[in-house]
Amino acid sequence: MKKIKRIQIIVMIIITVVVFGKINNVKAEKVSECRYTLAANGYETFKVRMSDKDKVTFASNDSLKEKKIDMTIFPVVDHVLYCPENVYMKWIYSGLTTTHVLLLTPEYADNGKLLTDLAKVTEDKVSGKAKIYSPIKQADGSYVPCSSPSAASADLVALNQIEGYIRNTDEAGLKTVLDKLKAFDARKYCADEDKEAISNKISSVYSTYNKAIEQSSLSKEEKDKMTKEADNDMQEKTEIDLPDFEPVAFSCRRLSPRIRNVISKILTWVRILVPIALIILVSIDFAQAVISQDQEAVKKAISKSIKRAIAALVVFFIPFIVQLMINWLDKVEYDAKELENIDTSSMFCEEIYK
């Protein structure tokens, strides 16, 4: 009887460790971190960390205790922490405490002495859901953090309005519209999808602008000058190589992103709930057997627990197999010529550029 109880305890401990280890691993993936190194000495570091609740904190190597400070230059967009590639650290001393201030632009004293230390972050010092971004330099020499999707949506609306204006304006209007276009910059957005959307829209507007110039009655010299200025500005603001904007292939899926996300969540919950259900059922079986004090019932409980464990193990790995099958069957790639003869109205396709 004691031997059976020991086996029961060992089985329960193993299952508990596996289940809660899995849950903790899932939770740990939600913690994101960027570790910066001071350029002056090359070894002193500090961390900027985002918890699973999107709370951003700062920790220096001289004080491991995390301190909440103003982290506006570290925006969080869709649960992703965005860290500038370079920051400047400033120390403010007040008695026995030190406050750390992080800036995008260095500060100087009246005599030109630098008051801040430069710190850098690289890809190997970023973990979890964290990404590095390059701040955009303004006309006054200052830098600004990357922008959120709401700003991208507003810019898309404005760009559509400008494109409509270009189609209906005269030569005088074409000469002034370029200044409006220069206000848009796809590089300033945090998320890659926002950068791509704005880049594509800017290139579309500039293409409309160049066609309007070509069809206008302006002199050849004016046309060449305005077209060249527009192309240079577009290439700088969109980071798209000129002149080819045609996709070379298309990656298509039959399932919508929303359905794939729902399936992924269901499969994740199956992997978590199955071991928990196994613990509960095995505990009930052994509890009933021990209460009955029947040796035969205990043996049956052990046999039933082994069968349950095998069944749970099989069910636990089914989501992995299902996910592999979905990825294999759902995704298909076509080149540009193949897609002309294929009905993609029920598919979700993305362009693949050179």
C-alpha positions as CSV (number, residue, x, y, z in Angstrom):
1,M,0.0,0.0,0.0
2,K,2.8,2.4,0.9
3,K,4.5,1.6,-2.4
4,I,1.4,2.4,-4.3
5,K,1.0,5.8,-2.5
6,R,4.7,6.6,-3.4
7,I,4.1,5.8,-7.0
8,Q,1.0,8.0,-6.9
9,I,2.9,10.9,-5.4
10,I,5.7,10.6,-7.9
11,V,3.3,10.6,-10.9
12,M,1.4,13.6,-9.5
13,I,4.7,15.6,-9.0
14,I,5.9,14.8,-12.6
15,I,2.6,15.8,-14.2
16,T,2.4,19.0,-12.1
17,V,5.9,20.0,-13.0
18,V,5.2,19.4,-16.7
19,V,1.9,21.4,-16.7
20,F,3.1,24.4,-14.7
21,G,6.4,24.4,-16.5
22,K,4.5,24.7,-19.7
23,I,2.3,27.5,-18.4
24,N,5.3,29.4,-17.0
25,N,7.1,29.1,-20.3
26,V,4.1,30.6,-22.1
27,K,4.0,33.4,-19.6
28,A,7.7,34.0,-19.8
29,E,7.5,34.6,-23.6
30,K,5.3,37.6,-22.8
31,V,8.1,39.4,-21.0
32,S,10.2,41.6,-23.3
33,E,13.5,43.3,-22.7
34,C,16.1,45.5,-24.3
35,R,19.6,45.7,-22.8
36,Y,21.7,48.7,-23.5
37,T,25.5,49.1,-23.2
38,L,27.1,52.5,-22.6
39,A,29.4,53.4,-25.5
40,A,31.9,55.2,-23.2
41,N,33.1,52.1,-21.4
42,G,31.6,49.3,-23.3
43,Y,30.5,47.2,-20.3
44,E,28.1,49.2,-18.2
45,T,24.5,48.2,-19.0
46,F,20.9,48.9,-18.1
47,K,17.6,47.3,-19.1
48,V,14.3,48.4,-20.3
49,R,11.7,45.7,-19.7
50,M,8.0,45.2,-20.5
51,S,5.9,42.9,-18.4
52,D,3.0,40.8,-19.6
53,K,0.7,43.7,-18.7
54,D,2.6,46.1,-21.0
55,K,4.1,47.9,-18.0
56,V,7.5,49.4,-19.0
57,T,10.2,49.6,-16.3
58,F,13.9,50.5,-16.1
59,A,16.7,48.8,-14.2
60,S,20.4,49.9,-14.1
61,N,23.2,47.6,-13.1
62,D,23.9,49.7,-9.9
63,S,20.4,49.1,-8.7
64,L,18.7,45.8,-9.6
65,K,15.4,47.0,-8.3
66,E,13.2,48.1,-11.2
67,K,12.0,51.7,-11.2
68,K,9.0,53.1,-13.1
69,I,10.0,56.2,-15.0
70,D,8.8,58.2,-18.0
71,M,9.4,55.9,-21.0
72,T,7.7,57.7,-23.8
73,I,10.6,56.9,-26.2
74,F,9.8,53.2,-25.7
75,P,6.3,52.9,-27.1
76,V,4.3,49.7,-26.8
77,V,2.2,48.9,-29.8
78,D,0.0,45.8,-30.0
79,H,1.9,44.3,-26.9
80,V,5.3,44.8,-28.6
81,L,8.0,46.9,-27.0
82,Y,9.8,49.2,-29.4
83,C,13.3,50.3,-28.4
84,P,15.4,53.0,-30.1
85,E,18.7,51.8,-31.4
86,N,20.5,54.6,-29.6
87,V,19.6,56.5,-26.5
88,Y,21.3,59.1,-24.2
89,M,21.2,58.5,-20.4
90,K,21.2,61.5,-18.0
91,W,21.7,61.1,-14.3
92,I,19.9,63.5,-11.9
93,Y,21.2,63.3,-8.3
94,S,18.9,64.1,-5.4
95,G,20.4,63.3,-2.0
96,L,21.1,59.6,-1.8
97,T,18.9,58.7,-4.7
98,T,19.6,58.9,-8.5
99,T,17.0,59.3,-11.2
100,H,17.8,58.1,-14.7
101,V,16.4,60.0,-17.7
102,L,16.6,58.5,-21.1
103,L,16.6,60.9,-24.1
104,L,16.7,60.5,-27.9
105,T,18.7,63.8,-28.4
106,P,21.9,64.5,-26.3
107,E,22.0,67.5,-24.0
108,Y,24.9,69.9,-23.7
109,A,26.0,72.5,-21.1
110,D,26.5,76.2,-22.0
111,N,30.2,75.5,-22.7
112,G,29.4,72.7,-25.1
113,K,30.1,69.9,-22.7
114,L,28.0,66.7,-23.2
115,L,25.8,66.1,-20.2
116,T,24.6,62.6,-21.3
117,D,26.1,59.2,-22.1
118,L,25.4,57.4,-25.4
119,A,24.0,53.9,-25.0
120,K,23.4,51.3,-27.8
121,V,21.3,48.2,-28.2
122,T,21.8,45.4,-30.8
123,E,19.7,42.5,-32.0
124,D,21.4,40.0,-29.7
125,K,20.4,42.1,-26.7
126,V,16.7,42.1,-27.4
127,S,14.4,39.3,-26.1
128,G,10.7,38.5,-26.0
129,K,8.3,40.7,-27.9
130,A,10.8,43.6,-28.4
131,K,12.0,45.2,-31.6
132,I,14.6,47.9,-32.4
133,Y,13.5,51.0,-34.3
134,S,15.4,54.0,-35.8
135,P,14.1,57.4,-34.6
136,I,13.4,59.9,-37.4
137,K,15.3,63.1,-37.3
138,Q,13.3,66.3,-37.5
139,A,14.1,69.6,-39.3
140,D,15.2,71.2,-36.0
141,G,17.7,68.3,-35.3
142,S,15.6,66.5,-32.7
143,Y,14.4,62.9,-32.9
144,V,10.9,61.5,-32.3
145,P,9.7,58.0,-31.2
146,C,8.1,55.7,-33.7
147,S,4.3,56.2,-34.2
148,S,1.3,54.0,-33.5
149,P,-1.2,52.4,-36.0
150,S,-3.7,55.2,-35.3
151,A,-1.3,57.8,-36.8
152,A,-0.8,55.5,-39.8
153,S,-4.5,55.3,-40.4
154,A,-4.8,59.1,-40.3
155,D,-1.9,59.4,-42.8
156,L,-3.5,56.9,-45.1
157,V,-6.7,59.0,-45.2
158,A,-4.7,62.2,-45.8
159,L,-2.7,60.5,-48.6
160,N,-5.9,59.4,-50.3
161,Q,-7.2,62.9,-50.2
162,I,-3.9,64.2,-51.7
163,E,-4.0,61.6,-54.5
164,G,-7.6,62.7,-55.3
165,Y,-6.4,66.3,-55.4
166,I,-3.6,65.5,-57.8
167,R,-6.0,63.9,-60.2
168,N,-8.2,67.1,-60.4
169,T,-5.7,70.0,-60.0
170,D,-4.0,72.1,-62.6
171,E,-0.3,72.8,-63.2
172,A,-0.2,75.4,-60.4
173,G,-1.6,72.9,-57.9
174,L,1.0,70.3,-59.0
175,K,3.8,72.7,-58.1
176,T,2.6,73.1,-54.5
177,V,1.5,69.5,-53.8
178,L,5.0,68.2,-53.4
179,D,5.5,70.1,-50.2
180,K,2.4,68.4,-48.7
181,L,3.8,65.0,-49.7
182,K,7.1,65.6,-48.0
183,A,5.3,65.6,-44.6
184,F,4.7,61.9,-44.8
185,D,7.5,59.4,-43.9
186,A,6.9,55.6,-43.7
187,R,10.0,55.1,-41.6
188,K,8.5,56.7,-38.6
189,Y,6.0,53.9,-37.7
190,C,6.7,51.2,-35.2
191,A,5.0,48.2,-36.7
192,D,6.3,46.7,-40.0
193,E,2.8,46.4,-41.4
194,D,2.2,50.1,-40.9
195,K,5.5,50.9,-42.6
196,E,4.6,48.7,-45.5
197,A,1.1,50.2,-45.8
198,I,2.3,53.8,-45.8
199,S,5.3,53.0,-48.1
200,N,3.0,51.4,-50.7
201,K,0.5,54.3,-50.4
202,I,3.3,57.0,-50.7
203,S,4.7,55.2,-53.8
204,S,1.2,55.1,-55.3
205,V,0.6,58.8,-54.7
206,Y,4.0,59.7,-56.2
207,S,3.2,57.5,-59.2
208,T,0.0,59.4,-59.7
209,Y,1.9,62.7,-59.2
210,N,4.5,61.8,-61.9
211,K,1.8,60.7,-64.4
212,A,0.0,64.0,-63.8
213,I,3.2,66.0,-64.4
214,E,3.9,64.0,-67.6
215,Q,0.4,64.7,-69.0
216,S,0.6,68.4,-68.0
217,S,1.6,71.3,-70.3
218,L,4.7,72.2,-68.2
219,S,8.0,72.6,-70.0
220,K,10.3,69.6,-70.3
221,E,12.8,71.2,-67.9
222,E,10.1,71.7,-65.3
223,K,8.8,68.2,-65.7
224,D,12.3,66.6,-65.3
225,K,13.1,68.8,-62.3
226,M,9.8,68.0,-60.5
227,T,9.9,64.3,-61.3
228,K,13.5,63.9,-60.1
229,E,12.7,65.8,-56.8
230,A,9.6,63.6,-56.3
231,D,11.5,60.3,-57.0
232,N,14.3,61.3,-54.6
233,D,11.9,62.1,-51.8
234,M,9.8,59.0,-52.3
235,Q,12.9,56.7,-52.2
236,E,14.1,58.4,-48.9
237,K,10.7,58.3,-47.2
238,T,9.6,54.7,-48.2
239,E,12.9,52.9,-48.3
240,I,11.7,51.1,-51.4
241,D,14.2,50.5,-54.2
242,L,13.4,52.4,-57.4
243,P,12.1,51.9,-60.0
244,D,10.6,48.3,-59.7
245,F,7.5,48.0,-57.5
246,E,6.1,44.9,-59.1
247,P,5.8,41.8,-56.8
248,V,7.6,38.7,-58.1
249,A,5.4,36.2,-56.3
250,F,2.4,35.9,-54.1
251,S,2.0,33.9,-50.8
252,C,-1.7,32.9,-50.4
253,R,-3.7,31.3,-47.6
254,R,-7.2,29.8,-47.8
255,L,-7.9,30.6,-44.2
256,S,-8.3,34.2,-43.0
257,P,-5.9,35.6,-40.4
258,R,-8.8,35.7,-37.9
259,I,-9.7,32.0,-38.3
260,R,-6.0,31.0,-38.1
261,N,-5.7,33.0,-34.8
262,V,-8.8,31.3,-33.4
263,I,-7.5,27.8,-34.3
264,S,-4.1,28.7,-32.7
265,K,-5.8,29.7,-29.5
266,I,-7.9,26.6,-29.3
267,L,-4.9,24.4,-29.9
268,T,-2.9,26.2,-27.2
269,W,-5.7,25.8,-24.7
270,V,-5.9,22.0,-25.5
271,R,-2.2,21.7,-24.7
272,I,-2.8,23.4,-21.3
273,L,-6.2,21.9,-20.3
274,V,-5.4,18.2,-21.2
275,P,-2.6,17.8,-18.5
276,I,-4.8,19.6,-15.9
277,A,-7.7,17.3,-16.7
278,L,-5.4,14.3,-16.3
279,I,-4.2,15.5,-12.9
280,I,-7.8,15.9,-11.7
281,L,-9.1,12.5,-13.0
282,V,-6.0,10.6,-11.7
283,S,-6.5,12.2,-8.3
284,I,-10.2,11.2,-8.2
285,D,-9.4,7.6,-9.2
286,F,-6.7,7.2,-6.5
287,A,-8.8,9.0,-3.9
288,Q,-11.7,6.6,-4.5
289,A,-9.4,3.6,-4.4
290,V,-7.7,4.7,-1.1
291,I,-11.1,5.5,0.6
292,S,-12.5,2.1,-0.4
293,Q,-9.3,0.4,1.1
294,D,-9.7,-2.3,-1.6
295,Q,-6.4,-3.6,-3.0
296,E,-8.1,-4.6,-6.2
297,A,-9.5,-1.1,-6.6
298,V,-6.1,0.4,-6.2
299,K,-4.7,-1.8,-8.9
300,K,-7.5,-0.8,-11.2
301,A,-6.8,2.9,-10.4
302,I,-3.2,2.4,-11.4
303,S,-4.1,0.7,-14.6
304,K,-6.7,3.4,-15.4
305,S,-4.2,6.2,-14.6
306,I,-1.7,4.7,-17.0
307,K,-4.3,4.5,-19.8
308,R,-5.4,8.0,-19.1
309,A,-1.8,9.3,-19.2
310,I,-1.2,7.6,-22.6
311,A,-4.4,9.0,-24.0
312,A,-3.6,12.5,-22.6
313,L,-0.1,12.2,-24.2
314,V,-1.6,11.4,-27.6
315,V,-4.2,14.2,-27.3
316,F,-1.4,16.6,-26.1
317,F,0.6,16.1,-29.3
318,I,-2.5,16.2,-31.7
319,P,-2.5,20.1,-31.7
320,F,1.2,20.1,-33.0
321,I,0.2,17.7,-35.8
322,V,-2.9,19.7,-36.6
323,Q,-0.9,23.0,-36.7
324,L,1.7,21.4,-39.1
325,M,-1.0,20.1,-41.4
326,I,-2.7,23.5,-41.5
327,N,0.5,25.3,-42.3
328,W,1.3,22.7,-45.0
329,L,-2.1,22.6,-46.7
330,D,-3.2,26.2,-46.1
331,K,-0.2,28.1,-47.6
332,V,0.6,28.1,-51.2
333,E,2.9,30.4,-53.4
334,Y,2.3,31.5,-56.9
335,D,4.5,33.6,-59.2
336,A,3.0,36.7,-60.9
337,K,2.1,34.9,-64.2
338,E,0.5,31.9,-62.5
339,L,-1.8,34.1,-60.4
340,E,-3.3,35.6,-63.6
341,N,-5.1,32.3,-64.3
342,I,-6.1,31.5,-60.7
343,D,-9.2,32.7,-58.9
344,T,-8.0,34.2,-55.6
345,S,-11.3,35.8,-54.5
346,S,-11.6,33.4,-51.6
347,M,-7.9,33.5,-50.7
348,F,-5.8,35.9,-48.6
349,C,-2.6,36.8,-50.6
350,E,0.5,38.9,-49.7
351,E,3.0,40.2,-52.3
352,I,6.6,39.0,-52.2
353,Y,9.0,41.6,-53.5
354,K,12.6,41.2,-54.7
